[in-house]
Amino acid sequence: MFYRSSDILITSTHVVVMGPQPLRLPLEEIQAPYIVKHGRGAGFRVGHEIRARHGSADVRIFYTTNRAVFGTVRRALIRALEYRADPLPI
């Protein structure tokens, strides 16, 4: 397990988005993840979002206004995708 919270679960095989509509994405089906920033700051909380292609759809994997939490989830997803590409031999 790379990350777990009430919003998202990232494992070596899946990303599970808890809401608003629960979504279970196998890692091998997540393609071209990218980051979107919302807002401009200056008194407003800037939102950070991770999106990716899943099949023919563009899906939201994670969204938060907390920059530290966003960084932690981003790193966990990177580690999981790296593991998917080159898992350690057992």
Contacts in CASP RR format, 6 or more apart in sequence:
PFRMAT RR
TARGET T0000
AUTHOR 0000-0000-0000
METHOD contacts of the structure
MODEL  1
MFYRSSDILITSTHVVVMGPQPLRLPLEEIQAPYIVKHGRGAGFRVGHEI
RARHGSADVRIFYTTNRAVFGTVRRALIRALEYRADPLPI
1 9 0 8 1.000
1 10 0 8 1.000
1 11 0 8 1.000
1 12 0 8 1.000
2 10 0 8 1.000
2 11 0 8 1.000
2 12 0 8 1.000
2 76 0 8 1.000
2 77 0 8 1.000
2 79 0 8 1.000
2 80 0 8 1.000
2 83 0 8 1.000
3 9 0 8 1.000
3 10 0 8 1.000
3 72 0 8 1.000
3 73 0 8 1.000
3 76 0 8 1.000
3 77 0 8 1.000
4 10 0 8 1.000
5 69 0 8 1.000
5 73 0 8 1.000
6 18 0 8 1.000
7 17 0 8 1.000
7 18 0 8 1.000
7 19 0 8 1.000
7 62 0 8 1.000
7 64 0 8 1.000
8 15 0 8 1.000
8 16 0 8 1.000
8 17 0 8 1.000
8 18 0 8 1.000
8 61 0 8 1.000
8 62 0 8 1.000
8 73 0 8 1.000
9 15 0 8 1.000
9 16 0 8 1.000
9 18 0 8 1.000
10 16 0 8 1.000
10 73 0 8 1.000
10 76 0 8 1.000
10 77 0 8 1.000
10 80 0 8 1.000
11 80 0 8 1.000
12 27 0 8 1.000
12 80 0 8 1.000
12 83 0 8 1.000
12 84 0 8 1.000
12 87 0 8 1.000
13 26 0 8 1.000
13 27 0 8 1.000
14 24 0 8 1.000
14 25 0 8 1.000
14 26 0 8 1.000
14 27 0 8 1.000
15 24 0 8 1.000
15 25 0 8 1.000
15 27 0 8 1.000
15 30 0 8 1.000
15 61 0 8 1.000
15 77 0 8 1.000
15 80 0 8 1.000
16 22 0 8 1.000
16 23 0 8 1.000
16 24 0 8 1.000
16 25 0 8 1.000
17 23 0 8 1.000
17 24 0 8 1.000
17 25 0 8 1.000
17 59 0 8 1.000
17 60 0 8 1.000
17 61 0 8 1.000
17 62 0 8 1.000
23 59 0 8 1.000
25 54 0 8 1.000
25 59 0 8 1.000
25 61 0 8 1.000
27 80 0 8 1.000
27 81 0 8 1.000
27 84 0 8 1.000
28 84 0 8 1.000
29 54 0 8 1.000
29 55 0 8 1.000
30 52 0 8 1.000
30 53 0 8 1.000
30 54 0 8 1.000
30 61 0 8 1.000
30 81 0 8 1.000
31 52 0 8 1.000
31 53 0 8 1.000
31 54 0 8 1.000
31 55 0 8 1.000
32 52 0 8 1.000
32 53 0 8 1.000
33 50 0 8 1.000
33 51 0 8 1.000
33 52 0 8 1.000
33 61 0 8 1.000
33 77 0 8 1.000
33 81 0 8 1.000
34 50 0 8 1.000
34 51 0 8 1.000
34 52 0 8 1.000
35 48 0 8 1.000
35 49 0 8 1.000
35 50 0 8 1.000
35 51 0 8 1.000
35 74 0 8 1.000
36 48 0 8 1.000
36 49 0 8 1.000
36 50 0 8 1.000
36 51 0 8 1.000
37 46 0 8 1.000
37 47 0 8 1.000
37 48 0 8 1.000
37 49 0 8 1.000
38 46 0 8 1.000
38 47 0 8 1.000
38 48 0 8 1.000
38 49 0 8 1.000
39 46 0 8 1.000
39 47 0 8 1.000
40 46 0 8 1.000
45 65 0 8 1.000
46 65 0 8 1.000
46 67 0 8 1.000
47 63 0 8 1.000
47 64 0 8 1.000
47 65 0 8 1.000
47 70 0 8 1.000
48 63 0 8 1.000
48 64 0 8 1.000
48 65 0 8 1.000
48 67 0 8 1.000
48 70 0 8 1.000
48 71 0 8 1.000
49 60 0 8 1.000
49 62 0 8 1.000
49 63 0 8 1.000
50 60 0 8 1.000
50 61 0 8 1.000
50 62 0 8 1.000
50 63 0 8 1.000
50 70 0 8 1.000
50 73 0 8 1.000
50 74 0 8 1.000
50 77 0 8 1.000
51 58 0 8 1.000
51 59 0 8 1.000
51 60 0 8 1.000
51 61 0 8 1.000
52 58 0 8 1.000
52 59 0 8 1.000
52 61 0 8 1.000
53 59 0 8 1.000
61 77 0 8 1.000
62 70 0 8 1.000
62 73 0 8 1.000
62 77 0 8 1.000
64 70 0 8 1.000
64 73 0 8 1.000
END
